[in-house]
Amino acid sequence: MASHATTQTYDVAVIGAGVFGAWTAYSLRKSGATVALFDAYGPANARASSGGESRIIRMGYGAAEVYTRWSMHALPLWKELFAQAGRSELFQQTGVLWIAHEGEPYALATLDTLAEAGTQFQKLSHTDLTRRYPQIVFDNDSWGIFEPQSGVLMARRAVQAVVAQAQKNGVAYRPDAVLSPTGEGRLGHIVTASGDNISAGSFVFACGPWLPKVFPEILGGRIFPTRQEIFFFGVPSGDSRFAPPSMPTWLQMRDEFYGMPDLESHGFKIAHDHHGPLVDPDTQSRTATPKAIAAAKEFIARRFPALKDAPIVESRVCQYENTSSGDFLIDRHPAFENVWLVAGGSGHGFKHGPSVGEYAAARVTGTTSAALPLDPRFSLATKQTIQERAVF
Ligand SMILES: Cc1cc2nc3c(=O)[nH]c(=O)nc-3n(C[C@H](O)[C@H](O)[C@H](O)COP(=O)(O)OP(=O)(O)OC[C@H]3O[C@@H](n4cnc5c(N)ncnc54)[C@H](O)[C@@H]3O)c2cc1C
């Protein structure tokens, strides 16, 4: 290949155009910075954690009130961006139903936090649940929390819309892989796989599940990419019980399953939230396993009996990029004064994209966001090598 190495200079280079990197680039540009955004495989590509069809946005987070606030902050920003892009269909206000059980501490704490935060919700009794949703089988000790304003972000297309808007505002998007930087102190430039040198004042590595491969010495063993399998079941022709408004998005805490109604005729989506085996995002098999298929079918038949013979019309294999607790990582690299690490979405990060971007941009530019004050739970120091999931 002919050499075409070039050197270009920006205020900030953002590496990774998943939901975290896309919103970070967008926010930095909004603050006036010149920004380049890189991705090895493309925004919300099929290997990326952001590359799925859809992601839940909900406000309930147990006692972890910072995530309730971040999600409440994020939803209007998502809607605003979609409105600017003329793509309001990328948020679907399906409502989100938490299916809880008697004495469940997480759900009880969620009630308190939602009330304290002043977001809309309804507490539903077992009778309310069975009356409203006769197509779902509830245990006798079930009760519910319904968030009417929450719903689903159409994930892959949403990230692509953020990148398109960022480009419209002047962000330079470059489809290229960035090589791991070496050294310490002040990083002057990065080198891409195609041989370009990119100089910048600051660098943000938002590489999701790849981040431990980019910085193995500090993040190897501190970010745990786990295999997650997702299934879409084809609903019977003409049956509207599994589409909005009859069916909300739901989370079933006892069985650790969650799902979404049939959106855009794509099928009724379900996924097991339990962490799967550790995987490498470049090489893991993207084919569903017989074990996960059987578990999904068993769950469907038990909780949604009208779908017991429904065919799987699509399956996807993705990965969570978990930190030890489930708290995000948004912090400075310990060896480079001008390199920032933004990752650790831990299976719940997508909805927070606008808040992560705003928080990260404030850190990079040395300011603070009034709405999202500095929080030590996002520091590298809190990220351990043993997983004890505390955020769901
Ligand atoms: C199955 C599943 C279901 C989920 N459900 C929800 C949900 O319902 N609600 C919710 O809020 N969250 C959910 N999440 C979590 C959420 O999707 C992730 O936390 C989020 O997408 C992570 O985004 P990211 O930008 O950090 O990573 P990614 O989307 O993986 O982006 C990282 C990007 O970096 C690029 N990259 C890596 N290395 C390099 C390099 N060296 N050079 C250039 N580019 C590079 C990659 O190509 C990739 O595009 C779910 C995740 C999964 C997998």
The ligand as an SDF file (V2000), in Angstrom:
LIG
                    3D

 53 58  0  0  0  0  0  0  0  0999 V2000
  -26.8540   -7.5190   25.3300 C   0  0  0  0  0  0  0  0  0  0  0  0
  -26.7360   -6.1940   25.9700 C   0  0  0  0  0  0  0  0  0  0  0  0
  -27.8580   -5.5790   26.4830 C   0  0  0  0  0  0  0  0  0  0  0  0
  -27.7450   -4.3400   27.0920 C   0  0  0  0  0  0  0  0  0  0  0  0
  -28.8810   -3.7370   27.5420 N   0  0  0  0  0  0  0  0  0  0  0  0
  -28.8140   -2.4630   27.9980 C   0  0  0  0  0  0  0  0  0  0  0  0
  -30.0110   -1.7670   28.2970 C   0  0  0  0  0  0  0  0  0  0  0  0
  -31.1150   -2.3000   28.1250 O   0  0  0  0  0  0  0  0  0  0  0  0
  -29.9140   -0.4950   28.7340 N   0  0  0  0  0  0  0  0  0  0  0  0
  -28.7220    0.1220   28.8920 C   0  0  0  0  0  0  0  0  0  0  0  0
  -28.7020    1.2800   29.3190 O   0  0  0  0  0  0  0  0  0  0  0  0
  -27.5430   -0.5130   28.6070 N   0  0  0  0  0  0  0  0  0  0  0  0
  -27.5770   -1.7870   28.1580 C   0  0  0  0  0  0  0  0  0  0  0  0
  -26.4280   -2.4500   27.8180 N   0  0  0  0  0  0  0  0  0  0  0  0
  -25.1290   -1.8140   28.0660 C   0  0  0  0  0  0  0  0  0  0  0  0
  -24.7160   -0.8590   26.9880 C   0  0  0  0  0  0  0  0  0  0  0  0
  -25.1170   -1.3020   25.7190 O   0  0  0  0  0  0  0  0  0  0  0  0
  -23.1920   -0.6730   27.0580 C   0  0  0  0  0  0  0  0  0  0  0  0
  -22.8290   -0.3250   28.3890 O   0  0  0  0  0  0  0  0  0  0  0  0
  -22.7330    0.4220   26.1080 C   0  0  0  0  0  0  0  0  0  0  0  0
  -23.2160    0.1950   24.8090 O   0  0  0  0  0  0  0  0  0  0  0  0
  -21.1970    0.4910   26.0940 C   0  0  0  0  0  0  0  0  0  0  0  0
  -20.8170    1.4590   25.1550 O   0  0  0  0  0  0  0  0  0  0  0  0
  -19.2950    1.7980   24.8890 P   0  0  0  0  0  0  0  0  0  0  0  0
  -19.3010    2.9720   24.0180 O   0  0  0  0  0  0  0  0  0  0  0  0
  -18.5650    1.8900   26.1860 O   0  0  0  0  0  0  0  0  0  0  0  0
  -18.6960    0.4970   24.1820 O   0  0  0  0  0  0  0  0  0  0  0  0
  -18.8530   -0.0190   22.6650 P   0  0  0  0  0  0  0  0  0  0  0  0
  -20.2090    0.2120   22.1680 O   0  0  0  0  0  0  0  0  0  0  0  0
  -18.3420   -1.4120   22.6330 O   0  0  0  0  0  0  0  0  0  0  0  0
  -17.8990    0.9220   21.8400 O   0  0  0  0  0  0  0  0  0  0  0  0
  -16.5090    0.8260   21.8700 C   0  0  0  0  0  0  0  0  0  0  0  0
  -16.0120    1.1460   20.4900 C   0  0  0  0  0  0  0  0  0  0  0  0
  -14.6000    1.2740   20.5240 O   0  0  0  0  0  0  0  0  0  0  0  0
  -14.0970    0.8210   19.2930 C   0  0  0  0  0  0  0  0  0  0  0  0
  -12.6740    0.5220   19.4850 N   0  0  0  0  0  0  0  0  0  0  0  0
  -12.1530   -0.3730   20.3510 C   0  0  0  0  0  0  0  0  0  0  0  0
  -10.8140   -0.3540   20.2840 N   0  0  0  0  0  0  0  0  0  0  0  0
  -10.4830    0.5730   19.3630 C   0  0  0  0  0  0  0  0  0  0  0  0
   -9.2350    1.0590   18.8560 C   0  0  0  0  0  0  0  0  0  0  0  0
   -8.0780    0.5970   19.2990 N   0  0  0  0  0  0  0  0  0  0  0  0
   -9.2550    2.0170   17.8980 N   0  0  0  0  0  0  0  0  0  0  0  0
  -10.4360    2.5120   17.4470 C   0  0  0  0  0  0  0  0  0  0  0  0
  -11.6430    2.0770   17.8940 N   0  0  0  0  0  0  0  0  0  0  0  0
  -11.6560    1.1340   18.8500 C   0  0  0  0  0  0  0  0  0  0  0  0
  -14.9580   -0.3740   18.9590 C   0  0  0  0  0  0  0  0  0  0  0  0
  -14.9610   -0.6900   17.5850 O   0  0  0  0  0  0  0  0  0  0  0  0
  -16.3170    0.0670   19.4700 C   0  0  0  0  0  0  0  0  0  0  0  0
  -17.1200    0.6190   18.4460 O   0  0  0  0  0  0  0  0  0  0  0  0
  -26.4870   -3.7070   27.2070 C   0  0  0  0  0  0  0  0  0  0  0  0
  -25.3520   -4.3250   26.6800 C   0  0  0  0  0  0  0  0  0  0  0  0
  -25.4720   -5.5470   26.0550 C   0  0  0  0  0  0  0  0  0  0  0  0
  -24.2580   -6.1820   25.4790 C   0  0  0  0  0  0  0  0  0  0  0  0
  1  2  1  0
  2  3  1  0
  2 52  2  0
  3  4  2  0
  4  5  1  0
  4 50  1  0
  5  6  2  0
  6  7  1  0
  6 13  1  0
  7  8  2  0
  7  9  1  0
  9 10  1  0
 10 11  2  0
 10 12  1  0
 12 13  2  0
 13 14  1  0
 14 15  1  0
 14 50  1  0
 15 16  1  0
 16 17  1  0
 16 18  1  0
 18 19  1  0
 18 20  1  0
 20 21  1  0
 20 22  1  0
 22 23  1  0
 23 24  1  0
 24 25  2  0
 24 26  1  0
 24 27  1  0
 27 28  1  0
 28 29  2  0
 28 30  1  0
 28 31  1  0
 31 32  1  0
 32 33  1  0
 33 34  1  0
 33 48  1  0
 34 35  1  0
 35 36  1  0
 35 46  1  0
 36 37  1  0
 36 45  1  0
 37 38  2  0
 38 39  1  0
 39 40  1  0
 39 45  2  0
 40 41  1  0
 40 42  2  0
 42 43  1  0
 43 44  2  0
 44 45  1  0
 46 47  1  0
 46 48  1  0
 48 49  1  0
 50 51  2  0
 51 52  1  0
 52 53  1  0
M  END
$$$$
